[in-house]
Amino acid sequence: MPQLDTSTWFITIISTMITLFIFFQLKISTQTFPMPPSPKTFITQKTKTPWESKWTKIYLPLSSLQQ
């Protein structure tokens, strides 16, 4: 029974991998991708609360009173 000649396997496998790599690089580089979504501006409506129109008094804490 003859011996299997494996001397060309290395170059065959390497050349196949390089060819596949180049093929996929070219395939990916020609593909167009969608643009990333742009941020949407939301218009917030400011609601009037009763305490916004009134003046409120700010009290100091008890520990800061002068004695």
C-alpha positions as CSV (number, residue, x, y, z in Angstrom):
1,M,0.0,0.0,0.0
2,P,1.5,3.4,-1.0
3,Q,2.3,6.0,1.6
4,L,0.2,9.2,1.6
5,D,2.2,12.2,0.6
6,T,1.6,15.0,3.1
7,S,4.4,17.3,2.0
8,T,2.0,19.8,0.2
9,W,-0.7,19.9,3.0
10,F,0.9,22.8,4.8
11,I,1.1,25.2,1.8
12,T,-2.4,24.1,0.7
13,I,-4.0,24.8,4.2
14,I,-2.1,28.2,4.5
15,S,-3.0,29.3,1.0
16,T,-6.7,28.4,1.6
17,M,-6.8,30.3,4.8
18,I,-5.2,33.4,3.2
19,T,-7.6,33.2,0.3
20,L,-10.6,32.9,2.6
21,F,-9.4,35.8,4.7
22,I,-9.0,38.0,1.7
23,F,-12.3,36.9,0.3
24,F,-14.2,37.8,3.6
25,Q,-12.4,41.1,4.0
26,L,-13.5,42.1,0.5
27,K,-17.0,40.9,1.1
28,I,-17.3,42.9,4.4
29,S,-15.6,46.0,3.0
30,T,-18.2,46.3,0.2
31,Q,-21.2,45.9,2.5
32,T,-23.1,49.0,3.5
33,F,-24.2,49.4,7.0
34,P,-27.1,51.6,8.2
35,M,-26.3,54.9,9.9
36,P,-26.4,54.9,13.7
37,P,-29.5,56.4,15.1
38,S,-29.4,60.1,15.8
39,P,-30.5,61.3,19.2
40,K,-34.1,62.4,19.2
41,T,-34.9,65.7,20.8
42,F,-37.9,65.6,23.1
43,I,-39.8,68.8,23.8
44,T,-40.7,68.8,27.5
45,Q,-43.6,70.9,28.5
46,K,-43.0,72.7,31.8
47,T,-46.0,72.3,34.1
48,K,-46.8,75.1,36.5
49,T,-47.0,74.0,40.1
50,P,-48.6,76.1,42.7
51,W,-45.5,76.7,44.8
52,E,-43.5,78.0,41.8
53,S,-45.5,81.2,41.7
54,K,-45.4,81.7,45.4
55,W,-42.6,82.9,47.6
56,T,-41.5,80.5,50.2
57,K,-39.6,81.3,53.3
58,I,-36.5,79.3,54.1
59,Y,-36.0,78.6,57.7
60,L,-32.6,78.0,59.3
61,P,-32.1,74.9,61.3
62,L,-32.5,75.2,65.1
63,S,-28.8,74.5,65.7
64,S,-27.7,77.6,63.8
65,L,-29.8,80.1,65.8
66,Q,-27.9,82.8,67.6
67,Q,-28.1,82.7,71.4
